[in-house]
């Protein structure tokens, strides 16, 4: 479902409240309203506090107000448009799949529940609502930047998922929980997100994470040690650590899921070129779009973190980014990002612990479906 308005361009009285407010309302007796819409909402609603949308302005950008300072990337229209474009690129990379896990709502489940953590502009949650109209889809984020016009089964809430999850009972209620591109969101993703997701999934439910570490990769030795994006990514890793945030979480996702208790854990890795260097037509197109995405985003990724934790001025930061941007234009360097798609299943009631996990494969572009879809994942395209 599409919307003609940009994320964030809607009145607050159309936006959902936080779950804390919902829980406060549980003890109240509500009068019957015969004029209420049958689609009045999966949860009761109330106006969102104006303070949550009173965004902080720094460096010519805006940043979230709820739990201000815990996330260092901007939330303004420029960043939201970039994030929307990034979403479309990742859909192309994943061959239009919204998820890889074999999420098939049980016929006995009247309304399967899907949770999108750090939903951002909400496009994944919206498309899941269209894909599964019988499901209840919830997206949470620090910023109310999602569109107003969404499927009737989709709701958005302002939440900080690093804090205890205060969803209405029962605790283990979700059939699918999803994260996507949450670089520098968490201080401990294993504990704050993966463990919490395990606790809140129904037995047999899935957690699926789509994450891209900032570090560049290269298979043929064409990336020099002083490559601009490599030096920037190393500095981002260091600075994120100073901010107590993880920026390289993709490689650890599979291990973390297994340690928490997920079974049938699978990992698929896609390669996303930095520019149009690949010979393959589709990968060349993906690379050109990804180059634009990085060029548009790198300033926003850098300003708050580097100014606060490295004591750099805006001018110093922008000068340092000149070489970073130039590196993205260099087709002689065959650099790429890795998109990690990792999913695992919460064991069903009565299942034994320690069920072996199965690896997926690394692919250049969309892989063959993983084993749970009927055949093993391909490692082709290296």
Secondary structure, 3 states (H helix, E strand, C coil): CCCCCCCCCCCHHHCCCCHHHHHHHCCCCCCCCCCCCCCCCCCCCCCCCHHHHCCEEECCEEECCCCCCCCCCCCCHHHHHHHHHHHHHHHHHCCCCCCCCCCCCCCCCCCCEEEEECCCCCHHHHHHHHHCCCCEEEEEECCCCCCCCCCCCEEEEECCCCCCCCCCCCCCCEEEEEEECCCCCCCCHHHHHHHHHHHHEEEEEEEEEEEECCCCEECCCCCCCCCHHHHHHHHHHHHHHHCCCCCCCHHHHHHHHHHHCCEEEEEEEEEEECCCCCCCHHHHHHHHHHHHHHHHHHHHHHHHHHHHHCCCCHHHHHHHHHHHHHHHCCCCCCEEEEEEEEEEECCCCCCCCCCCCCCCCEECCCCCCCHHHCCCCCCCCC
